[in-house]
Amino acid sequence: MLGEDTIGAKIPAILGQGEDFGGMKVTSKKEMELLMKIRNHEKVQGAIPEERPDARLVQTKPVCLLMGYVYGLLTREELDDPKIRADIFAIMRTIPSYITIMIQECMSLIAMLRQRKTYRRITGSTVLGLIQFSQNLMQGGFVNPDPFMQLPTFTTEDVAALKSKIPASTNFLQFVKMDKDERLKYMTEAFPDQAKKLDQVEQCVSALPQIHVDVQAGTLGHKDTCLNDLMNVKIKVKLDHLKPGQESGYVHSRDYPFLKRDEWFLLVTDNTMSGVAMAEKIDFENGEYEKEFYEKVQRLGSIQFNVLLINDSYKGLDVLHRIQLQVGAERVATEEEQYSQEDVAAIKSTSASTAGSSEGKDGDQSGDEDKPDVETDEAELLRRLRAEGMHAAVAEHEREMAELK
């Protein structure tokens, strides 16, 4: 069911096909009424697949309970029901693993498409949609989409109070990366006499996975990029928040009741998020990651692509680099053909031996009578080839050099 038309609304139905949910049946009339209430809600209707004879069976109970829980459609009384609570816990414990499998399957299909081993197309929007679904699942983003709601004890009123103090254009990532003193200044202005809230926010910020990303793109050895060049792209990522010897810990969340470690994903797409050049999970080594790859430049003019680093468990920490290069006309080869030192030495050795034999017979050095005072290796090679009577080889070489010029 994964394809270029896979959007966020279809993800729950795909997840509902999991074998772990096969035995999750409706056991009472009360349950049926609850599921119908959730299913008929406007936010959930797009997540329930239409029943078709050729369609794979999807258990609607786990889909309804999942959507009811993440959208806050269940009352406290319904959540306190032991059977409903146990089913929701089973779903929430399993769903992150299923999402990871779907992301990995997308990455595999992208690689196969580039190798012409499949025609199933996966867009950048498909992969991004899966990861953003995971972010919202971890951080309650379906109910509170603002990333500032990830801060401990924050309410919508707290978010409004903080945003009234920080610069208007400041996003969550910029707030997290602020100098500590600057952040405390804004926090103190927004929440005077609330030292505990300030301390909790600082503890949360210090634990959030923050990265520094450096992207370089161009043709190696040249300042410009031309048609048919091999464009080199080098991406370096470093975890900023870790001290030497530390590793990233578990996800901080008020909405996900189980332990989970966050993951980073690299996505390289075109400017429309449709074509994908690369998609892979980042495996850090000592807090660092480096990726280098080549792409042949196949069109003139401006080319643009995106390098996106996405976290699967936090909102607002993603890093986007938009790369733009101007591609000129195909590069003209101006350098003379280079011969290896071994080839030059072998020819010299052969010619010297022949010249020695001639000198023994005639008393002169054949081929050296026209030798100039200063001579390049290539010119010497051609002169000696002529002296040996290899005029066809000389003519072929001169023809190739003329075509290059």
DAFEN-V551904 format. One record per pair of residues at least 6 apart in sequence whose ideal C-beta (glycine too) atoms are under 6 Angstrom apart, sorted by the first residue. I is the first residue (numbers start at 0). J is the second residue. If there is no record, write none. Layout:
BEGIN
<<I;J> <I;J>>
END
This chain:
BEGIN
<<0;13> <3;120> <3;122> <5;125> <6;128> <7;128> <7;132> <8;45> <8;46> <10;132> <11;46> <11;62> <11;65> <11;66> <12;48> <12;57> <14;94> <14;97> <15;57> <15;58> <15;61> <15;62> <16;55> <16;57> <17;97> <19;93> <20;58> <20;61> <23;58> <23;60> <23;61> <25;31> <25;60> <34;63> <37;43> <37;63> <37;67> <37;72> <38;47> <38;63> <40;72> <42;70> <43;66> <46;66> <48;57> <61;90> <64;86> <64;87> <64;90> <65;90> <67;73> <68;87> <69;141> <70;141> <71;142> <77;83> <92;257> <95;259> <98;133> <101;129> <102;129> <105;121> <105;126> <106;278> <106;279> <108;119> <108;121> <109;121> <109;275> <109;278> <111;117> <122;273> <123;266> <123;268> <123;272> <123;275> <124;272> <126;266> <126;278> <130;309> <130;311> <133;311> <134;314> <135;141> <137;250> <137;252> <137;255> <137;312> <138;149> <138;252> <138;314> <139;254> <140;314> <145;158> <146;171> <146;314> <146;315> <147;158> <147;171> <150;200> <150;203> <151;199> <151;203> <160;189> <161;189> <164;185> <164;188> <164;189> <165;185> <171;315> <172;315> <172;316> <175;204> <175;207> <186;197> <190;196> <203;251> <206;251> <208;247> <208;261> <209;239> <209;240> <210;236> <210;238> <211;237> <211;239> <212;236> <212;308> <212;318> <213;235> <214;234> <214;306> <214;320> <215;233> <216;232> <216;322> <217;224> <218;224> <218;228> <219;231> <223;327> <224;324> <224;326> <225;327> <225;329> <225;330> <226;299> <226;326> <226;329> <227;329> <228;296> <229;293> <229;295> <230;294> <230;296> <231;293> <232;292> <233;291> <234;290> <235;289> <236;288> <237;287> <238;286> <241;286> <249;258> <249;260> <250;259> <250;261> <250;312> <261;310> <261;312> <262;280> <262;311> <263;281> <263;308> <263;310> <264;280> <264;309> <265;279> <265;281> <266;278> <266;307> <267;276> <267;277> <267;306> <268;275> <268;305> <269;304> <270;303> <281;288> <296;326> <299;326> <301;325> <302;324> <302;326> <303;323> <304;322> <305;321> <306;320> <307;319> <308;318> <309;317> <310;316> <332;403> <343;376> <346;380> <350;383> <354;364> <354;365> <357;365> <358;364> <365;386> <366;383> <366;386> <381;393> <384;392> <384;393> <385;393>>
END
